[in-house]
């Protein structure tokens, strides 16, 4: 199976299979149950990151040991949640996805459908989108990804939007393009602009 080697620095273990994280030493009450789905853990990862950053702003080299311990515990909780913020099988099959020969696209389509926001999630969505452009899709998968792109047009700008536009070229149908065109008349200038960008990408030769 091809190894996944990120273009930009990111915390990976030696097998480049998933982010290197630490086990949480404490479990805040707001953490999801151990068997919760990746959506719950993705939301928890962003909350944990916010709490870590809040403590970091208070930390000074001369801070007492209590703050230092709390900061370390908050970091571990963040990493613990981050380790569970991706669907089962996400990392093991990422190399195949990027090589355009994945046999299991469910973790990646589900990840895009959830559209979670947490540390490095935008970067990983961009990687998934690049892989999906190279991978054969069923009609059902194409339909789900069409819904994902429409949702992104509605939601707002993000760093990986160019990759969504490029995916749109692979999944376009006449009926779907009509749905995109309908958003050109939206009263929200951002929605209209994103719809135009998707259409421009689909019309490129």
ZIWO-V518268 format. One line per field, one symbol per residue. phi: phi as a letter, one per 40 degrees, with the letter a starting at -180 (. if undefined). psi: psi as a letter, one per 30 degrees, with the letter a starting at -180 (. if undefined). burial: # if it has 16 or more other ideal C-beta (glycine too) atoms within 10 Angstrom, else .. Layout:
phi->???
psi->???
burial->???
//
This chain:
phi->.dccbccbdacbcccfbadcbbcccabdcccccdcccccccccccccccccccccccccbdccccccccccccccccdcccccbcbcdgdccbcccdccgbccbcddcccccccfcbadgcccccccccccccbbdbcccccccccccccccdccicacccdcccccdccbcbdccccccdcccccccccccccccccccccccb
psi->kkkjjkelkkjlafghelkkllkkfljlffkllegllfeeeeeeeeeeeeeeeeeeffklegllfeeeeeeeeeeeeeeeeefggklkfeeegeeeeffghkfjfeeeeeeeeehljlkgeeeeeeeeeeefffkkkleeeeeeeeeeeeeeeeelklfgeeeeeeeeefgkleeeeeeeefffgkfjeeeeeeeeeeeeeffk.
burial->...#............###.#..#......##.....############.##..#..............##.###############..##.######...#..#.######.#.#.#####.##########.#.#...#..###.###.##....#.##.######..##...##..#..#.......#..##.###.##...
//
